[in-house]
Amino acid sequence: MTTGEEQTPAPADGAEDARRSAKRALVGRLSWGLADQAASSMTNFAVGIYVARSLGVTAFGVFSLAWVTYGVVLNVSRGLATDPLVVRFSGVPDASWRGAVVRSSGTALGVGTAIGAACLAVGLGLGGRVGPAFACLGVVLPGLLLQDAWRFSFFAAGTGRKAFVNDLVCGIALVPAMVVAARVGTVAAFVLAWGAAATVAAAYGCLQSGIRPRTAQARGWLREQRDLGYRYLVENVSLSGASQLRAYGLGVIVGVGAVGAVRGAELLLGPFLAVLMGLSLVTVPEAARVLRQAPHRLGTFCLALGGGQAAAALLWGGALLLMPDRLGELVLGDVWHSAAALIVPVTLSVAGAGLGTGAAAGLRALGAARRSLRCQLFASAFYVGGGLGGAAAAGTVGSAWGVATATVSGSAVWWLQLRSALREHRQNTIPEVRTS
């Protein structure tokens, strides 16, 4: 009797220890995700600010065209190489992880080499202001994509600290590279400096992991992961491709300076976006946990997630509106005055996107891939249409308001699809409950 009474607290204590351990693990994942994304985004933010101050609005617009092109290529690499890696090789034995990383990083390097060669050829053919920037982007794309691949590889292994250190190395290497680029004073020099710093970090990633990427195994990786890779490719590229089309169209309709003004306004929200992107590393896994443990709370969880992000974006935008012109000029230089006029619509765009990410996390957790892809394509079409239609009607400001309207509308579509998916999930699980 006494022995039984003495043993009864043990399971409760064990359960409590397990809950505490799970909480510590969540805090650890969240902390390293935020730290790594902060380091990466702050580096990108610093590059944008430095180029804007050094070159002025028109040259900064040329740099922004190269930047959005990189964003599309980056999403191609992630969809084909690192997204399948994270899904299928997170938390697996080290030997399995290393074998996958050899092929995945080789795929990222192969994507960078192939598309980089195309960018180099296009840049050499274009000439003028834009051509040299694209030619230099082609040269540095392999290093940029490989460095990003190491970040995801380390998170898949549960070693987010290594990803953070790798981004710190990139930031440190960027300092002397930017000083040299400022002395040269051209867009091409800044693109080379940015890419050179990433290439240094990519080489360091090989030392950190002890792995050498093998591009020869990229074809095998693509064949093995084709059920995930190509779907992720379409999802990832649709929105970034829309951003690129909007930037190119804005440059044609209004002028390259308009692209620089939009990019400047987006840079002002850079620190806030860094936090959101860090949180995105854990939102889908946490939504999946809610679905398993308390499925009736998934909708509330997603609403709190999206609503919190939207509210934070509105608060950040309100703070930017109160920022004195002198401080804005200190941050963005000549770009400030054209960017300041776009703070309100750009803030609304980010708030709408933040609200939509809550629904997106729910759809991913439910495995509703078709609904998710449908939402992405709809949002991308609205983004391009709103951005270019607004540009044709009212220039740069019109484009910003068109994108804001499109983003909020796209968010509504995400939530409608989540509601339908939740209803389907409840209908599918009710018979199981009744027969148990």
C-alpha positions as CSV (number, residue, x, y, z in Angstrom):
1,M,0.0,0.0,0.0
2,T,2.7,2.4,1.0
3,T,4.9,1.4,-1.9
4,G,2.1,2.0,-4.3
5,E,1.4,5.5,-2.8
6,E,5.1,6.3,-3.0
7,Q,5.2,5.4,-6.7
8,T,2.1,7.2,-7.9
9,P,3.8,10.7,-8.2
10,A,6.4,9.4,-10.5
11,P,4.3,9.4,-13.7
12,A,3.1,12.9,-13.0
13,D,6.7,14.1,-12.3
14,G,7.8,12.4,-15.5
15,A,5.0,14.0,-17.5
16,E,5.8,17.4,-16.0
17,D,9.5,16.9,-16.9
18,A,8.5,16.0,-20.4
19,R,6.4,19.1,-20.8
20,R,9.2,21.3,-19.5
21,S,11.7,19.6,-21.8
22,A,9.3,20.2,-24.8
23,K,8.9,23.8,-23.9
24,R,12.7,24.2,-23.6
25,A,13.1,22.6,-27.0
26,L,10.5,24.9,-28.5
27,V,12.2,28.0,-27.0
28,G,15.5,26.7,-28.4
29,R,14.2,26.2,-31.9
30,L,12.4,29.6,-31.8
31,S,15.5,31.4,-30.4
32,W,18.0,30.1,-33.0
33,G,15.4,30.6,-35.7
34,L,15.0,34.2,-34.7
35,A,18.7,34.7,-34.2
36,D,19.6,33.3,-37.6
37,Q,17.0,35.1,-39.5
38,A,17.9,38.3,-37.7
39,A,21.5,37.9,-38.7
40,S,20.6,37.1,-42.3
41,S,18.0,39.8,-42.6
42,M,20.1,42.5,-40.9
43,T,22.9,41.7,-43.3
44,N,20.5,42.2,-46.3
45,F,19.1,45.3,-44.6
46,A,22.6,46.7,-44.2
47,V,23.4,46.0,-47.8
48,G,20.2,47.8,-49.0
49,I,20.8,50.8,-46.8
50,Y,24.5,51.2,-47.7
51,V,23.7,50.9,-51.5
52,A,20.8,53.4,-51.2
53,R,23.0,56.0,-49.4
54,S,25.9,55.5,-51.7
55,L,24.3,55.4,-55.1
56,G,21.0,57.3,-55.0
57,V,17.5,56.4,-56.1
58,T,18.1,55.5,-59.8
59,A,21.1,53.3,-59.3
60,F,19.4,51.8,-56.2
61,G,16.6,50.9,-58.6
62,V,19.0,49.0,-60.8
63,F,20.4,47.2,-57.7
64,S,16.8,46.3,-56.7
65,L,16.1,44.7,-60.1
66,A,19.1,42.4,-59.5
67,W,17.9,41.8,-55.9
68,V,14.4,40.7,-56.9
69,T,15.9,38.4,-59.6
70,Y,18.0,36.8,-56.9
71,G,14.8,36.3,-54.8
72,V,13.2,34.3,-57.6
73,V,16.3,32.2,-58.1
74,L,16.6,31.6,-54.4
75,N,13.0,30.3,-54.3
76,V,13.8,28.0,-57.2
77,S,16.7,26.6,-55.2
78,R,14.7,26.2,-52.0
79,G,11.8,24.5,-53.7
80,L,14.0,21.9,-55.5
81,A,16.8,21.5,-53.0
82,T,16.3,22.6,-49.4
83,D,12.5,22.4,-48.8
84,P,12.4,18.6,-49.5
85,L,15.5,18.2,-47.3
86,V,13.9,19.9,-44.3
87,V,10.7,17.9,-44.7
88,R,12.2,14.5,-45.1
89,F,15.6,14.7,-43.4
90,S,15.0,16.7,-40.2
91,G,15.9,14.8,-37.1
92,V,17.2,11.7,-39.0
93,P,20.4,9.8,-38.1
94,D,23.6,11.7,-39.0
95,A,24.6,9.3,-41.8
96,S,21.2,9.8,-43.6
97,W,21.4,13.5,-43.1
98,R,24.9,13.8,-44.5
99,G,24.0,11.8,-47.6
100,A,21.0,13.9,-48.2
101,V,22.9,17.2,-47.7
102,V,25.6,16.1,-50.2
103,R,22.9,15.8,-52.9
104,S,20.8,18.8,-51.7
105,S,23.6,21.2,-51.5
106,G,24.9,20.0,-54.8
107,T,21.5,20.7,-56.3
108,A,21.5,24.3,-54.9
109,L,25.0,24.8,-56.3
110,G,23.9,23.4,-59.7
111,V,20.9,25.7,-59.8
112,G,23.1,28.7,-59.0
113,T,25.6,27.7,-61.7
114,A,23.0,27.1,-64.4
115,I,20.9,30.2,-63.8
116,G,24.1,32.2,-63.0
117,A,25.4,31.4,-66.5
118,A,22.1,32.6,-68.0
119,C,22.2,35.8,-66.0
120,L,25.8,36.4,-67.1
121,A,24.9,36.0,-70.8
122,V,21.8,38.2,-70.5
123,G,23.8,40.9,-68.6
124,L,26.6,40.9,-71.2
125,G,24.0,41.2,-73.9
126,L,22.0,44.0,-72.3
127,G,24.8,46.5,-71.5
128,G,23.9,49.9,-70.2
129,R,23.2,50.4,-66.5
130,V,21.3,47.1,-65.9
131,G,23.6,44.7,-67.9
132,P,26.7,44.9,-65.7
133,A,24.6,44.3,-62.5
134,F,23.0,41.2,-64.0
135,A,26.3,39.9,-65.3
136,C,27.8,40.2,-61.8
137,L,24.8,38.6,-60.2
138,G,25.4,35.6,-62.5
139,V,28.9,35.3,-61.2
140,V,28.0,35.3,-57.5
141,L,24.7,33.2,-57.7
142,P,26.4,29.9,-56.9
143,G,27.9,31.2,-53.7
144,L,24.7,32.9,-52.7
145,L,22.6,29.8,-53.1
146,L,25.1,27.5,-51.5
147,Q,25.3,29.7,-48.4
148,D,21.5,29.6,-48.1
149,A,21.5,25.8,-48.5
150,W,23.8,25.5,-45.5
151,R,21.4,27.4,-43.3
152,F,18.5,25.0,-44.0
153,S,20.8,22.0,-43.8
154,F,21.9,23.0,-40.3
155,F,18.3,23.6,-39.1
156,A,17.3,20.2,-40.5
157,A,20.0,18.7,-38.3
158,G,18.8,20.6,-35.3
159,T,22.0,22.7,-35.1
160,G,20.6,26.2,-35.7
161,R,23.6,27.6,-33.9
162,K,25.8,26.7,-36.9
163,A,23.4,28.5,-39.2
164,F,23.6,31.6,-37.0
165,V,27.5,31.4,-37.0
166,N,27.5,31.0,-40.8
167,D,25.4,34.2,-41.2
168,L,27.7,36.0,-38.8
169,V,30.7,35.1,-41.0
170,C,28.8,36.4,-44.0
171,G,28.1,39.7,-42.2
172,I,31.8,40.1,-41.1
173,A,33.0,39.4,-44.6
174,L,30.6,41.9,-46.0
175,V,32.2,44.8,-44.2
176,P,35.5,45.1,-46.1
177,A,33.7,44.0,-49.3
178,M,31.3,47.0,-49.0
179,V,34.1,49.4,-48.3
180,V,35.9,48.4,-51.5
181,A,32.6,48.6,-53.4
182,A,31.9,52.1,-52.1
183,R,35.3,53.2,-53.5
184,V,34.5,51.8,-56.9
185,G,31.0,53.4,-56.7
186,T,29.0,51.2,-59.2
187,V,26.0,48.9,-58.9
188,A,28.1,46.0,-60.3
189,A,30.7,46.5,-57.6
190,F,28.1,46.3,-54.8
191,V,26.5,43.2,-56.3
192,L,30.0,41.5,-56.4
193,A,30.7,42.6,-52.8
194,W,27.4,41.2,-51.6
195,G,27.9,37.9,-53.4
196,A,31.6,37.6,-52.4
197,A,30.7,37.8,-48.7
198,A,28.1,35.0,-49.2
199,T,30.7,32.9,-51.1
200,V,33.1,33.2,-48.1
201,A,30.3,32.0,-45.8
202,A,29.4,29.2,-48.3
203,A,33.0,28.0,-48.1
204,Y,33.0,28.1,-44.4
205,G,29.8,26.0,-44.4
206,C,31.8,23.2,-46.0
207,L,34.2,23.4,-43.1
208,Q,31.4,23.5,-40.5
209,S,29.6,20.4,-42.0
210,G,32.6,18.5,-43.3
211,I,30.6,18.0,-46.5
212,R,31.5,18.8,-50.1
213,P,28.4,19.4,-52.3
214,R,28.3,17.2,-55.4
215,T,26.5,18.7,-58.4
216,A,26.8,15.4,-60.2
217,Q,24.2,14.0,-57.8
218,A,21.7,16.8,-58.3
219,R,19.8,14.8,-61.0
220,G,19.3,11.9,-58.6
221,W,18.1,14.2,-55.9
222,L,15.6,15.9,-58.2
223,R,14.3,12.4,-59.3
224,E,14.0,11.2,-55.6
225,Q,12.2,14.3,-54.4
226,R,10.1,15.1,-57.5
227,D,6.8,14.6,-55.6
228,L,7.6,17.4,-53.2
229,G,10.2,19.4,-55.1
230,Y,8.1,20.5,-58.1
231,R,5.1,21.4,-56.0
232,Y,7.3,23.5,-53.7
233,L,8.9,25.0,-56.7
234,V,5.6,26.3,-58.0
235,E,4.5,27.6,-54.6
236,N,7.8,29.3,-53.8
237,V,8.3,30.9,-57.2
238,S,4.8,32.2,-57.8
239,L,5.0,35.0,-55.3
240,S,8.6,35.9,-55.8
241,G,8.1,35.8,-59.6
242,A,5.1,38.1,-59.2
243,S,7.4,40.5,-57.3
244,Q,9.9,40.4,-60.1
245,L,7.3,41.0,-62.7
246,R,5.9,43.9,-60.7
247,A,9.4,45.4,-60.4
248,Y,10.2,45.0,-64.1
249,G,6.8,46.4,-65.1
250,L,7.1,49.3,-62.7
251,G,10.5,50.1,-64.1
252,V,9.0,50.2,-67.6
253,I,5.9,52.1,-66.8
254,V,7.2,54.6,-64.3
255,G,11.0,54.4,-64.4
256,V,13.8,52.6,-62.6
257,G,13.8,55.2,-59.8
258,A,10.3,54.0,-58.9
259,V,11.7,50.5,-58.2
260,G,14.2,52.0,-55.9
261,A,11.5,54.0,-54.0
262,V,9.5,50.8,-53.4
263,R,12.5,48.9,-52.3
264,G,13.4,51.7,-49.9
265,A,10.0,51.6,-48.3
266,E,10.3,47.9,-47.9
267,L,13.7,48.3,-46.3
268,L,12.1,50.4,-43.6
269,L,10.1,47.4,-42.6
270,G,13.1,45.1,-42.8
271,P,13.8,44.6,-39.1
272,F,10.1,43.8,-38.5
273,L,10.1,41.3,-41.4
274,A,13.3,39.7,-40.0
275,V,11.3,38.7,-36.9
276,L,8.4,37.4,-38.9
277,M,10.6,35.3,-41.1
278,G,12.3,33.9,-38.0
279,L,9.0,32.9,-36.5
280,S,8.0,31.3,-39.8
281,L,10.6,28.6,-39.1
282,V,8.4,27.2,-36.3
283,T,4.8,28.3,-37.2
284,V,4.0,25.2,-39.4
285,P,5.4,22.7,-36.9
286,E,3.6,24.3,-34.0
287,A,0.3,24.4,-36.0
288,A,0.8,20.7,-36.7
289,R,1.2,20.0,-33.0
290,V,-2.0,21.9,-32.3
291,L,-3.8,19.8,-34.9
292,R,-2.6,16.6,-33.3
293,Q,-3.3,17.6,-29.7
294,A,-6.4,19.8,-30.0
295,P,-7.7,20.0,-33.6
296,H,-10.7,22.2,-32.6
297,R,-8.2,24.9,-31.6
298,L,-6.3,25.1,-34.9
299,G,-8.5,27.9,-36.3
300,T,-8.1,30.0,-33.2
301,F,-4.4,29.3,-33.1
302,C,-4.0,30.4,-36.8
303,L,-6.1,33.5,-36.2
304,A,-4.0,34.5,-33.2
305,L,-0.9,33.9,-35.2
306,G,-2.0,35.9,-38.2
307,G,-3.7,38.6,-36.3
308,G,-0.7,39.2,-34.0
309,Q,1.6,39.6,-37.0
310,A,-0.8,42.0,-38.7
311,A,-1.2,44.1,-35.6
312,A,2.6,44.2,-35.1
313,A,3.1,45.4,-38.7
314,L,0.5,48.2,-38.2
315,L,2.3,49.3,-35.0
316,W,5.7,49.3,-36.8
317,G,4.3,51.3,-39.7
318,G,2.8,53.8,-37.3
319,A,6.2,54.3,-35.7
320,L,7.7,54.8,-39.2
321,L,5.2,57.6,-39.9
322,L,6.4,59.4,-36.8
323,M,10.0,59.2,-37.8
324,P,11.6,62.6,-38.4
325,D,12.8,63.4,-41.9
326,R,16.3,64.0,-40.6
327,L,16.5,60.4,-39.3
328,G,15.0,59.0,-42.5
329,E,17.6,60.8,-44.5
330,L,20.3,59.4,-42.3
331,V,19.0,55.9,-42.9
332,L,18.1,56.0,-46.7
333,G,19.8,59.2,-47.9
334,D,18.2,60.6,-51.1
335,V,15.8,57.5,-51.3
336,W,14.0,58.6,-48.1
337,H,11.7,61.3,-49.6
338,S,10.4,59.0,-52.4
339,A,10.1,56.0,-50.0
340,A,8.3,57.9,-47.2
341,A,5.3,58.5,-49.4
342,L,4.8,54.7,-49.6
343,I,5.0,53.8,-45.9
344,V,1.2,53.5,-45.5
345,P,0.4,51.2,-48.4
346,V,3.5,49.1,-47.9
347,T,2.6,48.7,-44.2
348,L,-0.9,47.6,-45.2
349,S,0.7,45.1,-47.6
350,V,2.9,43.6,-44.9
351,A,-0.1,43.5,-42.5
352,G,-2.2,41.7,-45.0
353,A,0.6,39.3,-45.8
354,G,1.1,38.7,-42.0
355,L,-2.6,37.9,-41.6
356,G,-2.5,35.5,-44.5
357,T,0.5,33.6,-43.0
358,G,-1.7,32.4,-40.1
359,A,-4.1,30.7,-42.6
360,A,-1.1,29.4,-44.6
361,A,0.3,27.7,-41.6
362,G,-3.0,26.0,-40.9
363,L,-3.3,24.7,-44.5
364,R,0.2,23.4,-44.4
365,A,-0.5,21.6,-41.1
366,L,-3.6,20.1,-42.6
367,G,-1.7,18.9,-45.6
368,A,-4.1,20.8,-47.9
369,A,-1.5,21.2,-50.7
370,R,-4.0,21.8,-53.5
371,R,-5.7,24.6,-51.6
372,S,-2.4,26.1,-50.6
373,L,-1.1,26.1,-54.2
374,R,-4.5,27.6,-55.4
375,C,-4.1,30.4,-52.9
376,Q,-0.5,31.2,-53.9
377,L,-1.4,31.4,-57.5
378,F,-4.4,33.6,-56.8
379,A,-2.4,35.9,-54.6
380,S,0.4,36.2,-57.2
381,A,-2.0,37.1,-60.0
382,F,-3.6,39.7,-57.8
383,Y,-0.2,41.1,-56.8
384,V,1.0,41.6,-60.4
385,G,-2.4,42.9,-61.5
386,G,-2.7,45.4,-58.6
387,G,0.9,46.5,-58.8
388,L,1.0,47.1,-62.6
389,G,-2.6,48.4,-62.8
390,G,-1.9,50.9,-60.0
391,A,1.3,52.0,-61.7
392,A,-0.5,52.6,-65.0
393,A,-3.2,54.6,-63.2
394,A,-1.2,56.6,-60.6
395,G,2.5,55.9,-60.9
396,T,4.6,54.7,-58.0
397,V,2.1,55.5,-55.2
398,G,-0.7,53.8,-57.3
399,S,1.4,50.7,-57.6
400,A,1.9,50.6,-53.9
401,W,-1.8,50.9,-53.2
402,G,-2.6,48.4,-55.8
403,V,-0.3,45.9,-54.1
404,A,-1.8,46.7,-50.7
405,T,-5.3,46.0,-52.0
406,A,-4.2,42.8,-53.7
407,T,-2.4,41.5,-50.6
408,V,-5.4,42.1,-48.3
409,S,-7.7,40.4,-50.9
410,G,-5.3,37.5,-51.1
411,S,-5.3,37.1,-47.4
412,A,-9.1,36.8,-47.5
413,V,-8.8,34.0,-50.0
414,W,-6.3,32.2,-47.7
415,W,-8.8,32.3,-44.8
416,L,-11.7,31.2,-46.9
417,Q,-9.7,28.2,-48.0
418,L,-8.6,27.4,-44.4
419,R,-12.2,27.5,-43.3
420,S,-13.2,25.0,-46.0
421,A,-10.2,22.8,-45.1
422,L,-11.1,22.8,-41.4
423,R,-14.7,21.9,-42.2
424,E,-13.5,19.0,-44.4
425,H,-11.2,17.8,-41.6
426,R,-14.0,17.8,-39.1
427,Q,-16.2,15.8,-41.4
428,N,-13.5,13.2,-42.1
429,T,-12.8,12.7,-38.4
430,I,-16.3,12.5,-37.0
431,P,-17.0,9.0,-38.3
432,E,-13.8,7.8,-36.8
433,V,-14.8,9.2,-33.4
434,R,-18.3,7.6,-33.5
435,T,-16.9,4.1,-34.3
436,S,-14.4,4.2,-31.5
